[in-house]
Amino acid sequence: MSATAFSSICFNRGHCWMNKDLRKQRYGKPPVKCLIKSGNTTSQKTVRVGVLGASGYTGSEVLRLLANHPEFGVALLTADRKAGQPISSVFPHLGPQDLPDLIAIKDANFSDVDAVFCCLPHGTTQEIIKGLPKHLKIVDLSADFRLKDISEYEEWYGQPHRAPDLQKEAIYGLTEALREEIKNARLVANPGCYPTSIQLPLVPLIKANLIQISNIIIDAKSGVSGAGRSAKENLLFTEVTEGINSYGVTRHRHEIEQGLTDAASAKVTVSFTPHLIPMSRGMQSTIYVEMAPGVRIEDLYEQLKLSYEDEKFVVLLENGVIPRTHSVKGTNYCLINVFPDRIPGRAIIISVIDNLVKGASGQALQNLNLIMGFPENLGLHYLPLFP
């Protein structure tokens, strides 16, 4: 998407104020209505959705986004440690939504569910997804199915893969890069936030042979919500505020390298360091690359423009405009721009996303839209939250 189009988007399009005939014309198939019961009310939705792990940040963000979705209705919410409680007791901001109470996964009845968002912690979802009914469409927001090589999974996560057969059918869910594969998937491994912000600008440039793959340096920063909702000493307010710290040095690059290696059809190793920033949400990746011989900064810009001018959520800004995390807060957008480095032959790429939306729940909804045959931007028309 161009910066001009981004600035003039009408956010009324794609909402639920359309009749049956118009929906059939727009989606290419007639809607099949089902009843979603929640509390004392009943509403009509075409797809019945479950959210596993609804008490975490990505689960709550899925619910926030689904409140604006005309076709997906929430039929099931799980949170083992919060079982029996209403969602409002865990997330008061979701109280106005008429949602089912939380239950334990072992008590869940999936016979009235068409699709699930799996928002459980890394290392816990393989066994759970392996035991789910085969009719379910699944988008997994954990890291458990992102690495195609199960031996690499064991190396990086310190435990053997518990569902190797399922790994073979899992499709990596970087929407803009693997859209056609996602449409036909049953299980999608939703990308991580850092890999999303890094691969979106780099994959088109690598595929076009415009940058060298041997000297990529990535300096990335994330809001604290990227570390999850669990109580941890290093995430206390006094530990995080008024400071910045690096973490996972040399240990947090495997998913990034897998995607870039696929794009290059050759092994890519990057220098990547993530940092924690004292803000609730948002992510910026500053990427330093060496251009291929004879390539100019204008060539990088034109390739990104060509790659994303028709995309719904990836926006190449006007020349010279620096992406800011404020400009994507609460949205599914990724803003990108490229700048000349003072070192000849090198370029600086800046990419920003909301780590909880395009970096997690928003891209997950984008992927489930594709799987279920709906426009991928349905239910994702949100303006940035500012200030």
Beta strands, then each sheet from edge to edge (+ up, - down):
strand 1: 34-38
strand 2: 41-45
strand 3: 47-52
strand 4: 72-78
strand 5: 102-103
strand 6: 115-118
strand 7: 137-140
strand 8: 171-172
strand 9: 187-189
strand 10: 217-223
strand 11: 245-246
strand 12: 271-277
strand 13: 283-290
strand 14: 314-316
strand 15: 334-340
strand 16: 346-353
sheet 1: 1+ 2-
sheet 2: 5+ 4+ 3+ 6+ 7+ 9+ 8+
sheet 3: 11+ 12- 10- 13+ 16- 15+ 14+
end
